Amino acid sequence: MEKVPQLFVESTAEECVEDGKAKIDCIVIQKNVEVRLKKEEKLPAFIDIKKAKFMKKEVYDRFHFYVDKYEHRMICDVIIVLPDRRTEIRLYKGDELILLPVEGYVSSIIAEVGNRVRKSDAFAAITTKKGEVHYLKPPKNGTVVYIDEFTNRPHYVYYLLPEER
C-alpha cells in the first residue's frame, strides 16, 4: 500500500496546544526554530505561544479546502510532508497554483505528488473509447502538490505549484 503525504495547515495555538501539551500532531515555528510535536508531547519552554506559528496536522485529502476555488491561490500556509518523511513542499498564503483537470475514458497517472514536471513532460495519459492514447503536458514547469481523484469516473485534478512564483 502506498503511503500518503502528510498535510500541516496554519492554525491557532488553541487548536494545537492545551495546558502546555499538544492536542494533535503539529509543527511549531518560531523565528528560525521548528519543533514537531506528536499528540500529548510537551511544548518546549523556549517557545513563546504568542510569537510562534502553529501548523496542525490535517487529513491530506482535505488539501483542496485550503485553495481558493476561483483564483487557485492558497488561503493559508501549508506544509506537505512527502511519504519519504524527509522531503517537504512549503506553500504560502497567496501562492498561485495551476489546476490541471484530467478526464477521459481511462486515465493513467504518470507524475505523482512531489514530482517536478516540465512543460514538455507528460503528467498523465488518457485512453479514449477508440483506444487512442493522449498525453497531457503542463502549461508551465512546476511541482505536483496534490492529486484529487473522483471515484465516480476516471477523472483527476492536479494542483501544480509553478516554479516562477
ABEGO torsion letter per residue (X at the ends): XBBBBBBBBBBBAAAABBGGBBABBBBBBBEABBBBBBBGBBBBAABBAAABBBBBBBBAAAAAAABBAAAGBBABBBBBBBAAGABBBBBBBGBBBBBBBBBBABBBBABBBGBBBBAABBABBBBBAAGBBBBBBBABBBBBABBBBBAABBBBBBBBBBABX
